[in-house]
Amino acid sequence: MQIAVIKEGQDVVREGDRPSRSCLLLSGFACVYKVTGDGKRQIVGFSIPGDIPDLQSLHLKVLDNSVSTLTPCQVGFITHDALRDICERYPRITVAFWRETLVDAAIFREWVTNVGRRDAYSRIAHVLCEMLVRLKAIGLAEDHACDLPITQVEFADAVGVSTVHVNRVLQDMRADGLIETKGTQVSVPDRERLKHVGDFDPSYLHLEQDQAAA
């Protein structure tokens, strides 16, 4: 595995690439996104340490999305030849990779529902709940609080509204006592209330029961 440190705001892979390796996010935050014909970005997922956001490139020759860093990231690049060798030698790892792609698909289905059928307030609440649960599962969130270095522009691109609208929603959430923020730190005083507002059921993340309940 070749390890590289990539600056904030850099593409790791781009739509249309034909990569010969996949990337394992070791530290930092990244996003998976697409760009419309008129240049508008739609973020379709956030990646956290432990994710392999372009694992599909092992079997799909041409990437249909891009992956970009949201913060400085440490990334491990693993060649597809090495991954194929690992899969042949260790069937349990093959199963783990297959499960990873299935969970990614489940998250994608939930994001489609979130953007397509919930209002902006609920959309943002849902994404906050998801990130808190996922970060808790890997030990990066405690006591219903986490470091979430996602800008309002990035939130806007993820939930399909304007940056101004995101700003207003976050102000309303703070006024309603749903969240507290200090810099990139986000805390949730009443997690159950935020889950209700965001129509959030963590079952689609397919985590262990104790992790999903955290």
C-alpha positions in Angstrom: 0.0 0.0 0.0 1.3 3.4 -1.0 0.4 6.1 1.5 0.0 9.8 0.5 -1.1 13.0 2.3 -3.5 15.0 0.1 -4.4 18.6 0.7 -7.9 19.8 1.4 -10.1 20.4 -1.7 -8.2 18.0 -4.0 -9.7 15.3 -6.2 -8.4 11.9 -5.4 -10.0 10.4 -8.4 -12.3 12.0 -11.1 -15.3 10.9 -13.0 -14.1 9.3 -16.2 -10.8 8.0 -14.7 -9.7 4.4 -15.4 -7.9 3.8 -12.1 -5.6 0.8 -11.5 -5.8 1.2 -7.7 -8.4 2.0 -5.0 -8.0 4.4 -2.1 -8.5 3.6 1.6 -9.2 6.8 3.7 -6.9 6.6 6.7 -7.6 10.0 8.2 -9.6 13.1 7.4 -12.9 13.6 5.6 -13.7 13.3 1.9 -16.8 13.3 -0.3 -18.1 11.5 -3.3 -19.7 13.8 -5.9 -21.0 14.3 -9.4 -21.1 17.4 -11.5 -24.1 18.3 -13.7 -23.7 19.6 -17.3 -24.0 23.2 -16.1 -21.3 22.8 -13.5 -23.3 22.2 -10.3 -21.9 19.8 -7.8 -24.0 17.2 -6.0 -22.4 15.5 -3.1 -23.7 11.9 -2.9 -21.9 10.8 0.2 -19.4 11.7 2.9 -16.4 9.4 3.5 -14.7 9.0 6.9 -11.6 7.0 8.0 -11.9 3.3 7.1 -13.9 3.9 3.9 -12.9 2.8 0.4 -14.9 5.3 -1.6 -13.9 4.0 -5.0 -13.9 0.3 -4.3 -16.3 -0.2 -7.2 -13.4 0.7 -9.6 -12.0 -2.8 -8.8 -14.7 -4.2 -11.2 -16.0 -1.1 -13.1 -13.3 0.1 -15.4 -14.6 3.7 -15.7 -15.5 5.8 -12.7 -18.9 7.5 -12.8 -18.2 9.8 -9.9 -15.4 11.8 -8.3 -13.8 11.7 -4.8 -12.5 14.9 -3.2 -10.9 15.7 0.1 -12.8 18.0 2.5 -9.9 18.2 4.9 -6.2 17.2 4.6 -6.4 13.4 4.3 -4.0 10.5 4.6 -4.9 8.0 1.9 -3.6 4.5 1.3 -3.6 3.4 -2.4 -3.9 -0.3 -3.0 -3.4 -1.6 -6.5 -6.2 -3.6 -8.1 -3.9 -6.5 -8.7 -3.1 -6.6 -5.0 -6.8 -6.4 -4.1 -7.6 -9.3 -6.5 -4.8 -11.4 -5.0 -6.1 -10.6 -1.5 -9.6 -11.6 -2.5 -8.5 -14.9 -4.0 -6.4 -15.8 -0.9 -8.7 -14.6 1.8 -12.4 -15.3 1.1 -13.5 -13.5 4.3 -12.0 -10.2 3.1 -13.9 -10.7 -0.2 -17.1 -11.0 1.8 -16.1 -7.8 3.7 -15.6 -5.9 0.5 -18.9 -7.2 -0.9 -20.7 -6.1 2.3 -19.0 -2.7 2.0 -20.5 -2.1 -1.4 -23.9 -3.3 -0.2 -23.9 -0.9 2.7 -22.7 1.9 0.4 -25.8 1.2 -1.8 -28.1 1.3 1.3 -26.7 4.7 2.3 -27.1 5.9 -1.3 -30.8 4.8 -1.3 -31.3 6.7 2.0 -29.7 9.8 0.6 -31.9 9.7 -2.5 -34.9 9.5 -0.2 -33.5 12.3 2.0 -33.0 14.8 -0.9 -36.1 13.8 -2.7 -38.7 13.6 0.0 -37.7 15.6 3.1 -37.6 19.3 3.7 -34.3 21.1 4.2 -34.6 21.1 8.0 -35.2 17.4 8.1 -32.5 16.7 5.4 -29.8 18.4 7.4 -30.9 16.8 10.7 -30.8 13.4 9.0 -27.2 14.0 7.7 -26.1 15.1 11.1 -27.6 12.0 12.7 -25.9 9.8 10.2 -22.5 11.4 10.6 -22.7 11.2 14.4 -23.6 7.5 14.3 -20.9 6.6 11.8 -18.2 8.6 13.6 -19.2 7.1 16.9 -18.8 3.6 15.4 -15.1 4.3 14.6 -14.4 6.1 17.9 -14.4 9.6 16.5 -17.5 10.8 18.4 -18.3 10.8 22.1 -21.2 12.0 24.3 -23.3 12.9 21.3 -20.7 15.3 20.0 -18.1 15.2 17.3 -15.7 17.2 15.2 -17.5 17.7 11.8 -15.4 19.8 9.5 -18.0 20.1 6.8 -18.7 23.6 5.5 -22.1 25.1 4.8 -21.2 25.0 1.1 -20.6 21.3 1.3 -23.8 20.7 3.3 -25.7 22.7 0.6 -24.2 20.5 -2.1 -25.2 17.4 -0.1 -28.8 18.2 0.6 -29.6 20.1 -2.6 -30.3 23.6 -1.2 -28.5 27.0 -1.3 -25.8 27.9 1.1 -28.0 30.7 2.4 -30.7 28.2 3.2 -28.3 25.9 5.0 -27.2 28.9 7.1 -30.7 29.7 8.1 -31.6 26.1 8.9 -28.5 25.8 11.2 -29.4 29.0 12.9 -33.0 27.7 13.5 -31.6 24.4 14.8 -29.4 26.2 17.3 -32.3 28.4 18.3 -34.5 25.3 18.7 -31.9 23.6 20.9 -31.3 20.8 18.5 -27.6 21.4 18.1 -24.8 23.4 19.6 -21.8 24.4 17.5 -18.3 25.8 18.3 -16.0 25.9 15.3 -16.2 22.5 13.7 -17.4 20.9 16.9 -21.1 19.8 16.8 -23.0 18.6 19.9 -26.5 17.2 20.1 -28.2 17.9 23.5 -31.2 15.8 22.6 -30.3 13.0 20.2 -33.8 11.4 20.1 -35.3 14.7 19.2 -32.9 15.2 16.3 -33.5 11.7 15.1 -37.3 12.4 15.1 -36.8 15.7 13.2 -34.6 14.0 10.7 -36.8 10.9 10.3 -33.6 9.0 11.1 -33.5 5.2 11.5 -29.9 4.0 11.6 -30.8 0.4 10.4 -29.7 1.3 6.8 -26.1 1.7 8.1 -26.1 -2.0 9.1 -23.9 -1.4 12.2 -23.8 -3.6 15.3 -26.8 -2.8 17.5 -24.8 -1.1 20.2 -23.0 1.1 17.7 -26.3 2.1 15.9 -27.9 3.0 19.3 -25.0 5.2 20.4 
